[in-house]
Amino acid sequence: MDNNELIAALIYKRNEAEQDIITLKKRVALRRSELHQIDCAIKVLTPDLRTARLIATRHARSRFFVSGELSRRCQDALREAKGTWITAEDIARIAIREKGLSPDDAAIRGDFTRRLLWTLNRFVKRETVEKEGWGTAARWRVVS
């Protein structure tokens, strides 16, 4: 293969890459336009995007838990702890293992922990559970 053929092949590949970039830039521009339209619609309904995200996830059902399962899991874990402190993350790890999911998946572990925190905080309001600490570092135990 002489240099002319090699140069022609390289120019062809360069043109191909350049066309791919142009196509991708058009797709990005289209998606940005769609994103802008969605943001405008959100602004009509809520004051800002952060509030909209909170509203959207506040009562979202989990595909991993059936109705009442979170409360049962919390109650079982607290009962098995026999008055010792337990964290929501401890309960989440047990649930993840029992459901056969990957314990290394941070997104699933975070989702489980967040949902369990909501449930445990409801128990505190009912005065059936004591809470020590704040957020994911909080510890829980049955009221003695």
Secondary structure, DSSP 8 states (H G I E B T S, - for coil): --HHHHHHHHHHHHHHHHHHHHHHHHHHHHHHHHHHHHHHHHHHHSS-HHHHHHHHHHT---SS--TTHHHHHHHHHHHHHTTS-EEHHHHHHHHHHHTT--TT-HHHHHHHHHHHHHHHHHHHHTTSEEEESSGGG-EEEE--
